[in-house]
Amino acid sequence: MIIGGPIVYTATWLLLGQSHHGYSQHDDSISVLAAFGAPTGWLMTAAFVVQAAAMAAAGLQLRRTSGLAALLLVVNAVGTVVVAAAPISCGAQDATWCLPSEHPTFYAVHVAAATLALSALATAPLAYAVPPRRAGWPIAAVAGIVMVVLLGWFAVSDAAGWAEKIMITTGITWAAATAAGVRR
């Protein structure tokens, strides 16, 4: 599950992003693939849940090595489940298959949960890297710094889709590899 979740999640957004006319991997968020009216929104929603389970499992695996990093991965997992449960609505700039939400409060809930989940994921490697005596701390430190920069890019960039995708892929790969390397 720890390794499989990131693979399923990444493969899902890659394949759905390529198959949905009007979706831009460069510009659009992964959440658009699970938005109201998305042709296979249920599939992206399921991938969010699988990813959340993988990050929760990774957090549990890391609890003895780094309690704070473990907690941040569990926070990411909970936030990701909320993201899946509160699909975003789309605006005029989004693909025509993406519809306005029937639940206007979902957008605010979705954005708050996504912000919490992404912030937790970006800072988990930094929490793991302190103190710098842990095995793998240099990789964790670099991953965390890269992810924090990408999170900032995601917040302000026109190419927010790629920033989000690179940031999440970096984080879930780090979490899966680190948790898989920790002995029970």
N, C-alpha and C positions, 0 to 999 in steps of 0.2 A: 504494500500500500504506500509506503513512504516513497519509494522510487516510482511506482506506477502512477500515482496521482499527478505528479508534474508532467509525465509523458502524455497521459490522457488529456490533461488540461491544455497543454501546448499544442498537441496534434489537433484538438478540437477547434481552437481559435484559428489555427493556420488553415485547416481544411474549410471551415465554414466561411472564413474571411475570403478565401479564394473563390468559393462557389456562390457567394451572394452578390448579385449585380448591384452596383452602387455603393458597396462597402469599400472603404479605403484602409488598407493595413497601415498606411502612412499616417493618416489623419484621425481615424475613428478609434474609439475606445473598444476594448473587448466587450464591455457591457452592452454595446449596441447590438451585438450578436444575440443577446438574450432579451432584448427590449420587447415591449408590446408590439405585436405584429410581425416580429422576426419570423421568417418561414420555419426555422428549426430552433426557435428560442428555447424550447424544452431541452434540446440536446446541449446547448451551451449552459443552461441552468444546471443540468445534471453534472456537467464538467466542473462547474463552480463547486458543487457539493463534494465531488470526488477530491478536488484540490483541497478543500477545507479539511476533509478527513485526513488527507496525507499530511497537512501541516500540523494538525492536532496530534497525529501519531509521531511526527518528528519532534514536536514540543515535548511530548511525554518521554520520548527517548533521550532527549537532552536535559531533562530535569535535574539529574545528578551532576552533570558536567557544568551547566550554566543555568541556574534557576531563572535568571532574568531573560535570557534568550529563549528559554523554553516557554515562559509566560508570554513573551511577545509573539511567538509562533501560534500559541493558543488564541491570543487576541486576534491575530490575523485570521485564524480559522473561523472564529465566531463572526467577525466582520464580513468574511466572505459568504457565510451562510445568510446573513442579513442582506447582502448585495444580491444574492440569488433569489431571496424571498421578496424583494422590493425592486422589480425590474424598472429600468428607467423608461421615460417616454422620450420621444425624439422631437427634434426641432425641424425647421424648414431646411436646414443644410444637410440633414440626414437622408438616407436612402428612402425612396418612396414606399417601400414595404414596412418601414418603421413608423408606427402609429403613435398618436398622442395617448397618454395613459388615461385609463378610466379612474385612476386613483392618484390625484395630484400630489398628495403628501408622500407618495413613494419616491419621488425625485429627491426630496430633501433627505429622506431616510437613506436612500441609496448613496447619495453623495457623502453623507456623514459616515456611513459604514465603510464605504470605499476609502475615504480619507484615513480613517482609523486603521483599517486593514493594511493599506499600503504603507502607512507610516510605521506600523509595527513590523512589517516585513522588512522594510529598509533599515530599521535600527537593530533588528535581531542579531545580524552578524557583528555589529559594533559592540553589542552587549556581550557576545561570546568572546570577542577579542580582548576583553579586559577581565582579569589581568593577562598580560602577554606571556604567561607561562603555559597556557593550554596548547595542546597539539593543534596545529592548524590555525593558530591565531593570526599569522600574517595574511593568509588567504581570506579569513573572515574580515579582517580590517579593510583590505582592499575591496572586497565585495560590498561591505557596508558603505564605504566612501563613494564607490561608483553608484550604488543604489540611491543614496541621498542626493547626489548630483542629478541622477535621472529623475527622481521624484520631483525635484525643482523644475527640471526641464518639462516634465509632464504637466505641471501646474501652469506654465506660462507659454508653452511653445505651440506653434502652428503644426508641428509634426508630433503632436501629443500621442498619437497612436503608437508610433515606434518607441517613443520614450517609455510609455507604460509597458509595452510588451517586452522590451529589453530589461527594464527594471524588474518586472515580475519574474521573467525567466531566470535572471541572475539570482534572485532571492530564493525561488523554489528549488533551483538546482543546488545552491549552497546549502539550504536546509536539508534537502534529501541526502546529499552526499555526506554532510557532516553527521546527520543522525544515523545514517547507515554505517558509518565508520565507528560509532560509539558502541562499545560492548555493553550488554545488559548487566 
